[in-house]
Amino acid sequence: MDITISFDRRSYKWCKQEHVNLVRLKTYEKQLNRQLESYKYVLLRDVFEVLGIPVTKESLTAGWVYDTMKTGFFEFKLHPKSNGVIEVILSDMEKDIRYAFPSGKSFPGLYSFS
């Protein structure tokens, strides 16, 4: 599943200089990939928090699980618009990653679902 996020003035991390936003987004992408490699998952909530976007209920279970069969990394596909908005497209998101773990009940070391 792909998701498109608008990085714009509604985010407190956005600024008027497009080149600054592009550098920030690449830095955030590297940070999230380090988290993915370390913890073996990244929640959509983590992406929202890094981008300064309000967290949603759905973002608490959707995300990415580190898969050694693939590259193990995700990337921001950036599409700058003429009005200063940058569309961030994230590919291969799983709608509910709770079931990707052996127990099916928890995110190792972070969350527990009953």
VEXTI-251489 format. One record per atom (N, C-alpha, C, O): residue number from 1; chain; atom name; x, y, z. Coordinates in steps of 0.1 Angstrom, whole numbers. Example, Ala and Ser with C-alpha at 12.3 -4.5 7.8 and 13.67 -1.06 7.14 Angstrom:
<atoms>
[atom 1, 'A', 'N', [132, -57, 78]]
[atom 1, 'A', 'CA', [123, -45, 78]]
[atom 1, 'A', 'C', [132, -33, 78]]
[atom 1, 'A', 'O', [142, -33, 85]]
[atom 2, 'A', 'N', [128, -22, 71]]
[atom 2, 'A', 'CA', [137, -11, 71]]
[atom 2, 'A', 'C', [129, 0, 79]]
[atom 2, 'A', 'O', [134, 11, 80]]
</atoms>
This chain:
<atoms>
[atom 1, 'A', 'N', [8, -12, 0]]
[atom 1, 'A', 'CA', [0, 0, 0]]
[atom 1, 'A', 'C', [9, 12, 0]]
[atom 1, 'A', 'O', [19, 13, 8]]
[atom 2, 'A', 'N', [6, 22, -8]]
[atom 2, 'A', 'CA', [13, 34, -9]]
[atom 2, 'A', 'C', [5, 45, -2]]
[atom 2, 'A', 'O', [-7, 45, -1]]
[atom 3, 'A', 'N', [13, 55, 4]]
[atom 3, 'A', 'CA', [6, 66, 11]]
[atom 3, 'A', 'C', [13, 79, 6]]
[atom 3, 'A', 'O', [25, 79, 4]]
[atom 4, 'A', 'N', [5, 89, 4]]
[atom 4, 'A', 'CA', [11, 102, 0]]
[atom 4, 'A', 'C', [8, 112, 11]]
[atom 4, 'A', 'O', [-3, 114, 16]]
[atom 5, 'A', 'N', [19, 119, 16]]
[atom 5, 'A', 'CA', [18, 129, 27]]
[atom 5, 'A', 'C', [22, 142, 21]]
[atom 5, 'A', 'O', [32, 143, 14]]
[atom 6, 'A', 'N', [14, 152, 24]]
[atom 6, 'A', 'CA', [18, 166, 19]]
[atom 6, 'A', 'C', [26, 173, 30]]
[atom 6, 'A', 'O', [21, 175, 41]]
[atom 7, 'A', 'N', [38, 176, 27]]
[atom 7, 'A', 'CA', [47, 183, 36]]
[atom 7, 'A', 'C', [46, 198, 33]]
[atom 7, 'A', 'O', [51, 202, 22]]
[atom 8, 'A', 'N', [39, 205, 41]]
[atom 8, 'A', 'CA', [36, 219, 38]]
[atom 8, 'A', 'C', [35, 228, 50]]
[atom 8, 'A', 'O', [40, 223, 61]]
[atom 9, 'A', 'N', [30, 240, 49]]
[atom 9, 'A', 'CA', [31, 249, 60]]
[atom 9, 'A', 'C', [23, 245, 73]]
[atom 9, 'A', 'O', [24, 250, 83]]
[atom 10, 'A', 'N', [15, 235, 71]]
[atom 10, 'A', 'CA', [7, 229, 83]]
[atom 10, 'A', 'C', [17, 222, 92]]
[atom 10, 'A', 'O', [14, 220, 104]]
[atom 11, 'A', 'N', [28, 218, 87]]
[atom 11, 'A', 'CA', [39, 211, 96]]
[atom 11, 'A', 'C', [48, 222, 102]]
[atom 11, 'A', 'O', [52, 231, 94]]
[atom 12, 'A', 'N', [50, 222, 115]]
[atom 12, 'A', 'CA', [59, 232, 121]]
[atom 12, 'A', 'C', [73, 230, 116]]
[atom 12, 'A', 'O', [82, 238, 120]]
[atom 13, 'A', 'N', [77, 219, 109]]
[atom 13, 'A', 'CA', [90, 217, 105]]
[atom 13, 'A', 'C', [92, 222, 90]]
[atom 13, 'A', 'O', [104, 221, 85]]
[atom 14, 'A', 'N', [82, 226, 84]]
[atom 14, 'A', 'CA', [83, 231, 70]]
[atom 14, 'A', 'C', [88, 246, 70]]
[atom 14, 'A', 'O', [85, 253, 80]]
[atom 15, 'A', 'N', [95, 250, 60]]
[atom 15, 'A', 'CA', [99, 264, 59]]
[atom 15, 'A', 'C', [97, 268, 44]]
[atom 15, 'A', 'O', [94, 260, 36]]
[atom 16, 'A', 'N', [98, 281, 42]]
[atom 16, 'A', 'CA', [96, 286, 29]]
[atom 16, 'A', 'C', [106, 283, 18]]
[atom 16, 'A', 'O', [103, 283, 6]]
[atom 17, 'A', 'N', [118, 279, 22]]
[atom 17, 'A', 'CA', [129, 276, 13]]
[atom 17, 'A', 'C', [128, 261, 9]]
[atom 17, 'A', 'O', [130, 252, 17]]
[atom 18, 'A', 'N', [125, 259, -3]]
[atom 18, 'A', 'CA', [123, 245, -8]]
[atom 18, 'A', 'C', [135, 236, -6]]
[atom 18, 'A', 'O', [134, 225, -2]]
[atom 19, 'A', 'N', [147, 242, -9]]
[atom 19, 'A', 'CA', [159, 234, -8]]
[atom 19, 'A', 'C', [162, 230, 7]]
[atom 19, 'A', 'O', [167, 219, 9]]
[atom 20, 'A', 'N', [158, 238, 16]]
[atom 20, 'A', 'CA', [159, 234, 30]]
[atom 20, 'A', 'C', [150, 222, 33]]
[atom 20, 'A', 'O', [154, 213, 40]]
[atom 21, 'A', 'N', [138, 223, 29]]
[atom 21, 'A', 'CA', [128, 212, 31]]
[atom 21, 'A', 'C', [133, 199, 25]]
[atom 21, 'A', 'O', [132, 189, 31]]
[atom 22, 'A', 'N', [139, 200, 13]]
[atom 22, 'A', 'CA', [144, 188, 6]]
[atom 22, 'A', 'C', [155, 181, 14]]
[atom 22, 'A', 'O', [155, 169, 16]]
[atom 23, 'A', 'N', [164, 190, 19]]
[atom 23, 'A', 'CA', [175, 185, 27]]
[atom 23, 'A', 'C', [170, 179, 40]]
[atom 23, 'A', 'O', [174, 168, 45]]
[atom 24, 'A', 'N', [160, 185, 47]]
[atom 24, 'A', 'CA', [154, 180, 59]]
[atom 24, 'A', 'C', [147, 166, 56]]
[atom 24, 'A', 'O', [149, 157, 64]]
[atom 25, 'A', 'N', [140, 165, 45]]
[atom 25, 'A', 'CA', [133, 153, 43]]
[atom 25, 'A', 'C', [143, 141, 40]]
[atom 25, 'A', 'O', [140, 130, 45]]
[atom 26, 'A', 'N', [154, 144, 34]]
[atom 26, 'A', 'CA', [164, 134, 32]]
[atom 26, 'A', 'C', [170, 130, 45]]
[atom 26, 'A', 'O', [173, 118, 47]]
[atom 27, 'A', 'N', [172, 139, 54]]
[atom 27, 'A', 'CA', [178, 136, 67]]
[atom 27, 'A', 'C', [168, 128, 75]]
[atom 27, 'A', 'O', [172, 118, 82]]
[atom 28, 'A', 'N', [155, 131, 75]]
[atom 28, 'A', 'CA', [145, 124, 81]]
[atom 28, 'A', 'C', [144, 109, 76]]
[atom 28, 'A', 'O', [142, 100, 84]]
[atom 29, 'A', 'N', [145, 108, 63]]
[atom 29, 'A', 'CA', [145, 95, 57]]
[atom 29, 'A', 'C', [156, 86, 62]]
[atom 29, 'A', 'O', [154, 74, 65]]
[atom 30, 'A', 'N', [168, 92, 63]]
[atom 30, 'A', 'CA', [180, 84, 69]]
[atom 30, 'A', 'C', [177, 80, 83]]
[atom 30, 'A', 'O', [180, 69, 87]]
[atom 31, 'A', 'N', [172, 90, 91]]
[atom 31, 'A', 'CA', [169, 87, 105]]
[atom 31, 'A', 'C', [159, 75, 106]]
[atom 31, 'A', 'O', [161, 67, 115]]
[atom 32, 'A', 'N', [148, 76, 98]]
[atom 32, 'A', 'CA', [138, 65, 99]]
[atom 32, 'A', 'C', [144, 52, 94]]
[atom 32, 'A', 'O', [140, 41, 100]]
[atom 33, 'A', 'N', [153, 52, 84]]
[atom 33, 'A', 'CA', [159, 39, 80]]
[atom 33, 'A', 'C', [168, 33, 90]]
[atom 33, 'A', 'O', [169, 21, 92]]
[atom 34, 'A', 'N', [175, 42, 98]]
[atom 34, 'A', 'CA', [183, 37, 109]]
[atom 34, 'A', 'C', [174, 31, 120]]
[atom 34, 'A', 'O', [177, 20, 125]]
[atom 35, 'A', 'N', [163, 37, 122]]
[atom 35, 'A', 'CA', [153, 31, 132]]
[atom 35, 'A', 'C', [148, 18, 127]]
[atom 35, 'A', 'O', [147, 8, 134]]
[atom 36, 'A', 'N', [145, 17, 114]]
[atom 36, 'A', 'CA', [140, 4, 108]]
[atom 36, 'A', 'C', [150, -7, 109]]
[atom 36, 'A', 'O', [147, -18, 113]]
[atom 37, 'A', 'N', [163, -3, 107]]
[atom 37, 'A', 'CA', [173, -13, 108]]
[atom 37, 'A', 'C', [175, -18, 123]]
[atom 37, 'A', 'O', [178, -29, 125]]
[atom 38, 'A', 'N', [174, -8, 132]]
[atom 38, 'A', 'CA', [177, -11, 146]]
[atom 38, 'A', 'C', [165, -19, 152]]
[atom 38, 'A', 'O', [168, -29, 159]]
[atom 39, 'A', 'N', [153, -14, 151]]
[atom 39, 'A', 'CA', [142, -20, 157]]
[atom 39, 'A', 'C', [134, -30, 149]]
[atom 39, 'A', 'O', [125, -36, 154]]
[atom 40, 'A', 'N', [137, -30, 136]]
[atom 40, 'A', 'CA', [131, -40, 127]]
[atom 40, 'A', 'C', [116, -36, 123]]
[atom 40, 'A', 'O', [110, -43, 116]]
[atom 41, 'A', 'N', [112, -24, 126]]
[atom 41, 'A', 'CA', [99, -18, 122]]
[atom 41, 'A', 'C', [99, -3, 124]]
[atom 41, 'A', 'O', [107, 3, 132]]
[atom 42, 'A', 'N', [91, 3, 116]]
[atom 42, 'A', 'CA', [88, 18, 117]]
[atom 42, 'A', 'C', [73, 19, 116]]
[atom 42, 'A', 'O', [67, 14, 106]]
[atom 43, 'A', 'N', [67, 26, 125]]
[atom 43, 'A', 'CA', [53, 29, 124]]
[atom 43, 'A', 'C', [51, 42, 116]]
[atom 43, 'A', 'O', [59, 50, 115]]
[atom 44, 'A', 'N', [39, 43, 110]]
[atom 44, 'A', 'CA', [35, 55, 103]]
[atom 44, 'A', 'C', [35, 66, 113]]
[atom 44, 'A', 'O', [38, 78, 109]]
[atom 45, 'A', 'N', [32, 64, 125]]
[atom 45, 'A', 'CA', [32, 74, 136]]
[atom 45, 'A', 'C', [46, 80, 137]]
[atom 45, 'A', 'O', [48, 92, 138]]
[atom 46, 'A', 'N', [57, 72, 136]]
[atom 46, 'A', 'CA', [71, 77, 136]]
[atom 46, 'A', 'C', [73, 86, 125]]
[atom 46, 'A', 'O', [80, 97, 127]]
[atom 47, 'A', 'N', [68, 83, 113]]
[atom 47, 'A', 'CA', [70, 92, 101]]
[atom 47, 'A', 'C', [63, 105, 104]]
[atom 47, 'A', 'O', [68, 116, 101]]
[atom 48, 'A', 'N', [50, 104, 109]]
[atom 48, 'A', 'CA', [42, 116, 111]]
[atom 48, 'A', 'C', [50, 125, 121]]
[atom 48, 'A', 'O', [50, 137, 120]]
[atom 49, 'A', 'N', [55, 119, 132]]
[atom 49, 'A', 'CA', [61, 127, 142]]
[atom 49, 'A', 'C', [74, 134, 137]]
[atom 49, 'A', 'O', [76, 145, 140]]
[atom 50, 'A', 'N', [82, 127, 129]]
[atom 50, 'A', 'CA', [94, 132, 123]]
[atom 50, 'A', 'C', [90, 144, 114]]
[atom 50, 'A', 'O', [98, 154, 113]]
[atom 51, 'A', 'N', [79, 143, 107]]
[atom 51, 'A', 'CA', [75, 153, 97]]
[atom 51, 'A', 'C', [67, 164, 104]]
[atom 51, 'A', 'O', [64, 174, 97]]
[atom 52, 'A', 'N', [64, 163, 117]]
[atom 52, 'A', 'CA', [57, 173, 123]]
[atom 52, 'A', 'C', [42, 173, 120]]
[atom 52, 'A', 'O', [35, 184, 119]]
[atom 53, 'A', 'N', [37, 162, 117]]
[atom 53, 'A', 'CA', [23, 160, 113]]
[atom 53, 'A', 'C', [15, 153, 125]]
[atom 53, 'A', 'O', [21, 144, 131]]
[atom 54, 'A', 'N', [3, 157, 127]]
[atom 54, 'A', 'CA', [-5, 151, 138]]
[atom 54, 'A', 'C', [-6, 136, 136]]
[atom 54, 'A', 'O', [-9, 131, 125]]
[atom 55, 'A', 'N', [-5, 129, 147]]
[atom 55, 'A', 'CA', [-6, 114, 147]]
[atom 55, 'A', 'C', [-21, 110, 146]]
[atom 55, 'A', 'O', [-30, 117, 152]]
[atom 56, 'A', 'N', [-24, 100, 139]]
[atom 56, 'A', 'CA', [-38, 95, 138]]
[atom 56, 'A', 'C', [-38, 81, 144]]
[atom 56, 'A', 'O', [-28, 74, 147]]
[atom 57, 'A', 'N', [-50, 76, 147]]
[atom 57, 'A', 'CA', [-53, 63, 153]]
[atom 57, 'A', 'C', [-47, 52, 144]]
[atom 57, 'A', 'O', [-40, 43, 148]]
[atom 58, 'A', 'N', [-49, 54, 131]]
[atom 58, 'A', 'CA', [-44, 44, 121]]
[atom 58, 'A', 'C', [-29, 43, 120]]
[atom 58, 'A', 'O', [-23, 33, 117]]
[atom 59, 'A', 'N', [-22, 54, 123]]
[atom 59, 'A', 'CA', [-8, 55, 123]]
[atom 59, 'A', 'C', [-1, 47, 134]]
[atom 59, 'A', 'O', [11, 45, 134]]
[atom 60, 'A', 'N', [-9, 42, 144]]
[atom 60, 'A', 'CA', [-3, 35, 155]]
[atom 60, 'A', 'C', [-1, 20, 151]]
[atom 60, 'A', 'O', [6, 13, 158]]
[atom 61, 'A', 'N', [-7, 15, 140]]
[atom 61, 'A', 'CA', [-5, 1, 137]]
[atom 61, 'A', 'C', [0, -1, 122]]
[atom 61, 'A', 'O', [5, -11, 119]]
[atom 62, 'A', 'N', [-1, 9, 114]]
[atom 62, 'A', 'CA', [4, 8, 100]]
[atom 62, 'A', 'C', [19, 12, 100]]
[atom 62, 'A', 'O', [24, 19, 108]]
[atom 63, 'A', 'N', [26, 5, 91]]
[atom 63, 'A', 'CA', [40, 8, 90]]
[atom 63, 'A', 'C', [48, -1, 82]]
[atom 63, 'A', 'O', [43, -7, 72]]
[atom 64, 'A', 'N', [61, -3, 85]]
[atom 64, 'A', 'CA', [70, -11, 77]]
[atom 64, 'A', 'C', [78, -20, 86]]
[atom 64, 'A', 'O', [81, -16, 97]]
[atom 65, 'A', 'N', [80, -33, 82]]
[atom 65, 'A', 'CA', [87, -43, 89]]
[atom 65, 'A', 'C', [100, -46, 81]]
[atom 65, 'A', 'O', [99, -48, 69]]
[atom 66, 'A', 'N', [111, -46, 88]]
[atom 66, 'A', 'CA', [124, -49, 81]]
[atom 66, 'A', 'C', [123, -63, 76]]
[atom 66, 'A', 'O', [120, -73, 83]]
[atom 67, 'A', 'N', [126, -64, 63]]
[atom 67, 'A', 'CA', [125, -77, 56]]
[atom 67, 'A', 'C', [138, -80, 50]]
[atom 67, 'A', 'O', [142, -73, 40]]
[atom 68, 'A', 'N', [145, -90, 55]]
[atom 68, 'A', 'CA', [158, -93, 49]]
[atom 68, 'A', 'C', [158, -99, 35]]
[atom 68, 'A', 'O', [168, -99, 28]]
[atom 69, 'A', 'N', [146, -103, 30]]
[atom 69, 'A', 'CA', [145, -107, 17]]
[atom 69, 'A', 'C', [145, -96, 7]]
[atom 69, 'A', 'O', [148, -98, -5]]
[atom 70, 'A', 'N', [141, -84, 11]]
[atom 70, 'A', 'CA', [141, -72, 3]]
[atom 70, 'A', 'C', [153, -64, 7]]
[atom 70, 'A', 'O', [163, -68, 13]]
[atom 71, 'A', 'N', [153, -51, 3]]
[atom 71, 'A', 'CA', [164, -42, 6]]
[atom 71, 'A', 'C', [164, -39, 21]]
[atom 71, 'A', 'O', [175, -35, 26]]
[atom 72, 'A', 'N', [152, -39, 27]]
[atom 72, 'A', 'CA', [151, -36, 41]]
[atom 72, 'A', 'C', [150, -21, 44]]
[atom 72, 'A', 'O', [150, -17, 56]]
[atom 73, 'A', 'N', [149, -13, 33]]
[atom 73, 'A', 'CA', [148, 1, 35]]
[atom 73, 'A', 'C', [136, 7, 27]]
[atom 73, 'A', 'O', [132, 1, 17]]
[atom 74, 'A', 'N', [131, 18, 32]]
[atom 74, 'A', 'CA', [121, 25, 24]]
[atom 74, 'A', 'C', [127, 38, 20]]
[atom 74, 'A', 'O', [136, 43, 27]]
[atom 75, 'A', 'N', [121, 45, 10]]
[atom 75, 'A', 'CA', [126, 58, 7]]
[atom 75, 'A', 'C', [114, 67, 5]]
[atom 75, 'A', 'O', [103, 63, 1]]
[atom 76, 'A', 'N', [117, 80, 7]]
[atom 76, 'A', 'CA', [107, 91, 4]]
[atom 76, 'A', 'C', [108, 93, -11]]
[atom 76, 'A', 'O', [119, 96, -16]]
[atom 77, 'A', 'N', [98, 92, -18]]
[atom 77, 'A', 'CA', [97, 97, -32]]
[atom 77, 'A', 'C', [92, 111, -31]]
[atom 77, 'A', 'O', [80, 113, -28]]
[atom 78, 'A', 'N', [100, 121, -35]]
[atom 78, 'A', 'CA', [96, 135, -33]]
[atom 78, 'A', 'C', [92, 141, -46]]
[atom 78, 'A', 'O', [98, 140, -56]]
[atom 79, 'A', 'N', [80, 148, -45]]
[atom 79, 'A', 'CA', [75, 155, -56]]
[atom 79, 'A', 'C', [72, 170, -52]]
[atom 79, 'A', 'O', [61, 173, -47]]
[atom 80, 'A', 'N', [81, 179, -54]]
[atom 80, 'A', 'CA', [79, 193, -51]]
[atom 80, 'A', 'C', [69, 199, -60]]
[atom 80, 'A', 'O', [69, 197, -72]]
[atom 81, 'A', 'N', [60, 207, -55]]
[atom 81, 'A', 'CA', [50, 214, -63]]
[atom 81, 'A', 'C', [53, 229, -63]]
[atom 81, 'A', 'O', [61, 234, -55]]
[atom 82, 'A', 'N', [47, 236, -73]]
[atom 82, 'A', 'CA', [51, 250, -75]]
[atom 82, 'A', 'C', [46, 259, -63]]
[atom 82, 'A', 'O', [52, 270, -62]]
[atom 83, 'A', 'N', [37, 255, -55]]
[atom 83, 'A', 'CA', [32, 263, -44]]
[atom 83, 'A', 'C', [40, 260, -31]]
[atom 83, 'A', 'O', [36, 265, -20]]
[atom 84, 'A', 'N', [51, 253, -31]]
[atom 84, 'A', 'CA', [60, 250, -20]]
[atom 84, 'A', 'C', [57, 237, -13]]
[atom 84, 'A', 'O', [64, 233, -4]]
[atom 85, 'A', 'N', [46, 231, -16]]
[atom 85, 'A', 'CA', [42, 218, -10]]
[atom 85, 'A', 'C', [51, 208, -16]]
[atom 85, 'A', 'O', [54, 208, -28]]
[atom 86, 'A', 'N', [56, 198, -8]]
[atom 86, 'A', 'CA', [63, 187, -13]]
[atom 86, 'A', 'C', [55, 174, -9]]
[atom 86, 'A', 'O', [52, 171, 2]]
[atom 87, 'A', 'N', [51, 167, -20]]
[atom 87, 'A', 'CA', [44, 154, -18]]
[atom 87, 'A', 'C', [54, 144, -15]]
[atom 87, 'A', 'O', [64, 142, -22]]
[atom 88, 'A', 'N', [52, 137, -4]]
[atom 88, 'A', 'CA', [61, 126, 0]]
[atom 88, 'A', 'C', [53, 113, -2]]
[atom 88, 'A', 'O', [43, 110, 5]]
[atom 89, 'A', 'N', [58, 105, -11]]
[atom 89, 'A', 'CA', [51, 92, -13]]
[atom 89, 'A', 'C', [60, 81, -7]]
[atom 89, 'A', 'O', [72, 79, -10]]
[atom 90, 'A', 'N', [53, 73, 1]]
[atom 90, 'A', 'CA', [59, 62, 8]]
[atom 90, 'A', 'C', [53, 49, 3]]
[atom 90, 'A', 'O', [40, 47, 3]]
[atom 91, 'A', 'N', [61, 40, -2]]
[atom 91, 'A', 'CA', [56, 27, -8]]
[atom 91, 'A', 'C', [57, 16, 2]]
[atom 91, 'A', 'O', [64, 16, 12]]
[atom 92, 'A', 'N', [50, 5, -1]]
[atom 92, 'A', 'CA', [51, -8, 6]]
[atom 92, 'A', 'C', [47, -7, 20]]
[atom 92, 'A', 'O', [52, -15, 28]]
[atom 93, 'A', 'N', [38, 2, 24]]
[atom 93, 'A', 'CA', [34, 3, 38]]
[atom 93, 'A', 'C', [24, -9, 41]]
[atom 93, 'A', 'O', [15, -11, 32]]
[atom 94, 'A', 'N', [25, -15, 52]]
[atom 94, 'A', 'CA', [15, -25, 56]]
[atom 94, 'A', 'C', [5, -19, 65]]
[atom 94, 'A', 'O', [8, -11, 74]]
[atom 95, 'A', 'N', [-8, -22, 62]]
[atom 95, 'A', 'CA', [-19, -16, 69]]
[atom 95, 'A', 'C', [-19, -19, 84]]
[atom 95, 'A', 'O', [-22, -10, 92]]
[atom 96, 'A', 'N', [-15, -31, 88]]
[atom 96, 'A', 'CA', [-15, -35, 102]]
[atom 96, 'A', 'C', [-3, -44, 104]]
[atom 96, 'A', 'O', [-3, -56, 100]]
[atom 97, 'A', 'N', [8, -39, 110]]
[atom 97, 'A', 'CA', [20, -47, 112]]
[atom 97, 'A', 'C', [20, -55, 125]]
[atom 97, 'A', 'O', [30, -62, 127]]
[atom 98, 'A', 'N', [10, -54, 133]]
[atom 98, 'A', 'CA', [9, -62, 145]]
[atom 98, 'A', 'C', [11, -77, 142]]
[atom 98, 'A', 'O', [17, -84, 150]]
[atom 99, 'A', 'N', [6, -81, 131]]
[atom 99, 'A', 'CA', [6, -95, 127]]
[atom 99, 'A', 'C', [19, -100, 121]]
[atom 99, 'A', 'O', [20, -112, 117]]
[atom 100, 'A', 'N', [28, -91, 119]]
[atom 100, 'A', 'CA', [41, -94, 112]]
[atom 100, 'A', 'C', [51, -100, 122]]
[atom 100, 'A', 'O', [61, -105, 119]]
[atom 101, 'A', 'N', [47, -99, 135]]
[atom 101, 'A', 'CA', [56, -104, 146]]
[atom 101, 'A', 'C', [52, -118, 150]]
[atom 101, 'A', 'O', [40, -121, 150]]
[atom 102, 'A', 'N', [61, -126, 154]]
[atom 102, 'A', 'CA', [58, -140, 157]]
[atom 102, 'A', 'C', [47, -142, 168]]
[atom 102, 'A', 'O', [38, -151, 166]]
[atom 103, 'A', 'N', [46, -134, 178]]
[atom 103, 'A', 'CA', [36, -135, 188]]
[atom 103, 'A', 'C', [23, -129, 183]]
[atom 103, 'A', 'O', [12, -133, 188]]
[atom 104, 'A', 'N', [23, -120, 173]]
[atom 104, 'A', 'CA', [11, -114, 168]]
[atom 104, 'A', 'C', [5, -104, 178]]
[atom 104, 'A', 'O', [-6, -99, 175]]
[atom 105, 'A', 'N', [12, -102, 189]]
[atom 105, 'A', 'CA', [6, -94, 200]]
[atom 105, 'A', 'C', [14, -81, 203]]
[atom 105, 'A', 'O', [8, -72, 209]]
[atom 106, 'A', 'N', [26, -80, 199]]
[atom 106, 'A', 'CA', [34, -69, 204]]
[atom 106, 'A', 'C', [45, -64, 194]]
[atom 106, 'A', 'O', [49, -72, 186]]
[atom 107, 'A', 'N', [48, -52, 196]]
[atom 107, 'A', 'CA', [60, -46, 189]]
[atom 107, 'A', 'C', [71, -48, 199]]
[atom 107, 'A', 'O', [70, -43, 211]]
[atom 108, 'A', 'N', [82, -55, 196]]
[atom 108, 'A', 'CA', [93, -57, 206]]
[atom 108, 'A', 'C', [97, -45, 213]]
[atom 108, 'A', 'O', [103, -35, 206]]
[atom 109, 'A', 'N', [96, -45, 226]]
[atom 109, 'A', 'CA', [101, -34, 234]]
[atom 109, 'A', 'C', [94, -21, 233]]
[atom 109, 'A', 'O', [98, -11, 239]]
[atom 110, 'A', 'N', [82, -20, 227]]
[atom 110, 'A', 'CA', [76, -7, 226]]
[atom 110, 'A', 'C', [61, -7, 229]]
[atom 110, 'A', 'O', [57, 0, 238]]
[atom 111, 'A', 'N', [53, -16, 222]]
[atom 111, 'A', 'CA', [39, -16, 224]]
[atom 111, 'A', 'C', [34, -30, 227]]
[atom 111, 'A', 'O', [40, -40, 223]]
[atom 112, 'A', 'N', [23, -30, 233]]
[atom 112, 'A', 'CA', [16, -43, 236]]
[atom 112, 'A', 'C', [1, -42, 233]]
[atom 112, 'A', 'O', [-5, -32, 238]]
[atom 113, 'A', 'N', [-4, -51, 225]]
[atom 113, 'A', 'CA', [-18, -50, 222]]
[atom 113, 'A', 'C', [-25, -62, 227]]
[atom 113, 'A', 'O', [-19, -73, 227]]
[atom 114, 'A', 'N', [-37, -61, 233]]
[atom 114, 'A', 'CA', [-44, -72, 238]]
[atom 114, 'A', 'C', [-56, -75, 229]]
[atom 114, 'A', 'O', [-63, -85, 232]]
</atoms>
